[in-house]
Amino acid sequence: MLHKTFKIETKGQKSPAKLVTYVLDGSPEIVKNPKPLILICPGGGYEYTSDREAEGFAMKFNAEGFHAAVLRYSCAPAVYPTALKEAALAFALIRKNAKKWNVDPDRIVMQGSSAGGHLAFSYSVFYEEEFLLKETGLTKEEARPAGCMLCYPVITSGKYAHRGSFEALLGKNYAELKKDPMLKKMSLETQVKATTPPVFSWHTWTDDCVPVQNSLLLAEALRKHDVPMELHIFPEGGHGLGLCSEITQIPGGYGIQKECQVWIDLAITWVKGLKRGN
């Protein structure tokens, strides 16, 4: 396995971001078909990147024959668009090494949980913007993810916002942000377009931190633009469940939600069904 940490450097950082790879080795005993890679953006309210939504996810994807990489992106006091540029540069690094790493360049999937979901989907809707293409040297076609996989994502900056995430992302308190046009731009259900890649998302109905309406508003926007989506809403469970099992359980017992554990199997099936050039 290529388990290596790469520095991701751009303007606006206090220190470089880190991309940690979990790239599977080839073997003469196994057919060497290029494999999908899942680029993982852990959550943490744009204040930190959670260990519970990082390596455990990568190991699960590896077990299914996917490559994975975890992006430890810049959080507060770094502000937008620092983390977004880091996500773009991480994507570009993977794509430029695709042949060497046996990655299918047309099946690189963004994945994010909570605020990491906001980052993963931000890249999925903003990848065509000139400042990101200039940063990475990719064409629009090369920069487009094959899909975006989301766990209880932060999406909207409106009525159902997780306000703390937007305060950390934009560096202002929410009262000030209401006057800032950037807050509307960061409400990602307003940024969906026909070129947005397919989405897989799951949420719990009872999430008391990032309301389920975040995924519902996203679904409505994707449907409006005929972008394919697979959405799963589970009836019970709090926020930040990770893999919903002992693997990502918080000391003290929180994090096991048996009926939600199936999400990873559903997501893996979804990735396997993604078509090249979706």
Buried (B, 14 or more C-beta within 10 A) or exposed (E): EBEEEBEBEBEEBEEBBBBBBBBBEEEEEEEEEBBBBBBBBBBBBBBBBBBBBBBBBBEBBBEBEBBBBBBBBBBBEBBBBBBBBBBBBBBBBBBBBBEEBBBBBBBBBBBBBBBBBBBBBBBBBBBBBEEBBEBBEBEEEBBBBBBBBBBBBBBBBBEBBBBBBBBBBBBBEBEEBEEEEBBEBBBBBBBBEEEBBBBBBBBBEEBEBBBBBBBBBBBEBBEEEEBBBBBBBBEEBBBBBBBBBEBBBEEEEEBBBEEBBEBBEEBBEBBEEBEEEB
